[in-house]
Amino acid sequence: MSLKVKLFIFMTALFILFSLTVWSYSKHVLEQINEKWAERFVKKQILFDKNRTLLPLLHELEIIKEMVKEPTLLAMARNDKDPLLRKNGIALLEAYRSKFQSQSYFAAFTKSENYYFNDAKNSYNGKQFQYKLSSSQKNDAWFYDVLSDNQAYRINVDTDEFLGTTYIWINYDLKENGELLGIVGTGLDFTRFVRESVGIEQEGVRNFFINRHLDVQLERDTHLKYDENLKTNAGGHKKITEFFTRVEDKDAIRDAIMYLRAHPDAIRTFWVEYEGSKKLLGMSFLPEVEWFNLTLIDEEELQIAKDFSIFPMLCLLFLVILILVAGALHFLIIKPLEKLKSSMQRVEKGNYEVDLSPLGSAEIEALSQEFIKMIAYIRANNVALEEKIQERTKGFMQSEAKLNTILDSVDAFIYIKDVQYRYAYANKRACEHLEVKLEEIIGQSDELFFDAKTIQMIRKIDEEVIHFGHKVTSEDTFVLKDHSMAITCISTKIPLYNEEGIIYGLCGISTDITERKKSEELIKELAYHDSLTHLPNRRMFHETFATMIAHAKRMQKHGALLVLDLDNFKPLNDTHGHNAGDLLLIEVAKRLRACVREVDLVARFGGDEFLVALRDLDEEESAAKAEALKIAGKIRLHVNAPYVLVLDLEDDSRIITHECSASIGISLFSQHSHSKERVFSEADKAMYLAKQKGRNRIEFYEELG
């Protein structure tokens, strides 16, 4: 017989013995405990359900009582045709709406028969008046029934078919000096109330809430569909007696209702048959809302002690079983395996001369014999393996020397990293760039050579290659740790796989393109910037300004274009030459940049003409115009300040003081603007008008006659 079979038979015998003992002990004890526990449990459950349901309803009633005393609401009820009284009354109702749990209210007035309502989403803001009540309408019958009732308030569950919602409605009389002016109140969302106050599911427990006429108002069920479960086909409420089949159960419920109305603090319990099984029914009265709480509990749920009494015996027997199993495992399995493990550890340390005799019995003995065969096989293979390693090592060294010669001649940085991102190889070009020898690179990570930003960039790409096996090509800038050198490279990194298809590292090739990038940047600078002032030129202005107009349309904000032409510039050129004019233009460019924000655009359009584009001005046109005028005034003030120019002549230098002003035309643009050409034309016309009106002025396009 194998060891596995022995263990299975042994554990099965223990399990059967354990099960019979627990069953025999528990059966007698449980029957005695459950009978006494049932009645106490039901009474506690009823008190819990009663308070849980009543509290949110009482909270809403207190708010309504406060609201019906408001003079503003009483005035609206007397004459809601008066616009001022209606406005003030609705404002008061909206103020109280935020106090209600559902943030909704309704008001129906006797004199006008008008019905007002708003919900938590403020869906009816400005249209709180819903419709006019009519005694001939079936859906409005509740209003006239309430008017004929002498109770101060009522609570019922119903569906407003006009609004398409099911609520627990709290109706409260609105009176003044004994005169009934209307009905006001709020509605608790039925689904939410059931889920939070009533519909807290408990296994084996079911609740009903009924009124004195036996009409079912609520049932505990978070998945309850009110119209399908609590209403009859004719639209009325189902009677609680419809849920019970036995006549004696129905009579017991009626007797309990009569008793509880006379003794509101009492609790009645009795056994009933519900849905084909025996259940304990507990009943209590909620005088504050004129409802009765019925709690049905399964007989099985009242057996609270069915699992408890098993626990002490279970612990004791389980301890005995563990002790027996531990002893058996130690004797049959653990002890032989420990001897085998000791021999395996010696082999692991390189001692293949272990002499091991067979241990244990059955599977353990077979395992030890296989281990002895494995040791013999390893001894034979070690000799052959050492000979092959020596032969291949010699070949690898020759191949590596040839490969290094090739890689060192490549004009690129070539390197290999392991999965811990440490360098395993670097060619001659890479070593020269890092200014270290190959021996100083091997085993090191990028933290030794590069600054923090470069390390973060390298690590992100390396992780994508190592973790996901992606080939990555990117253009990156590498900065050495001492910031002595920064170069830009095109880098390609690929994962390296071993024979099992597992990534063991990466290979990277980085080509230095620093000089090429500098040439590209210089070409771009010359193409998009004015060579004298280094401001954006006409080409860059057109591209950027089109983007600014699109931004204004997207953000629905105004922007402004300023066309600026220098006054009194030509006399400076004529008197002192173009060098003086160039110095003045450079100084004007500096002053313009100082007057605007980083998001704004300053450009030289040609000659002594400049453009300033302002973005993200106010949404209102008048406010945006004021902002643009303020910035234009600042620019005019700075441009008008005297200029001190130093002319470098062949033999000497000369200082010139010159004053000039600016004529500025402004055109606003927004989401309604047509094109950048039209905006520029408008601003240009405004600038020429400023020239015509005497120069040194600011003119808006919309002011043109």
Beta strands, then each sheet from edge to edge (+ up, - down):
strand 1: 105-109
strand 2: 114-118
strand 3: 129-132
strand 4: 153-160
strand 5: 165-176
strand 6: 179-189
strand 7: 205-211
strand 8: 216-219
strand 9: 267-274
strand 10: 277-286
strand 11: 291-298
strand 12: 413-418
strand 13: 423-426
strand 14: 472-479
strand 15: 486-497
strand 16: 503-512
strand 17: 559-567
strand 18: 601-606
strand 19: 609-614
strand 20: 643-648
strand 21: 653-658
strand 22: 661-669
strand 23: 698-700
sheet 1: 3+ 2- 1+ 6- 5+ 4-
sheet 2: 8+ 7- 11+ 10- 9+
sheet 3: 13+ 12- 16+ 15- 14+
sheet 4: 18+ 19- 17+ 22- 23-
sheet 5: 20+ 21-
end
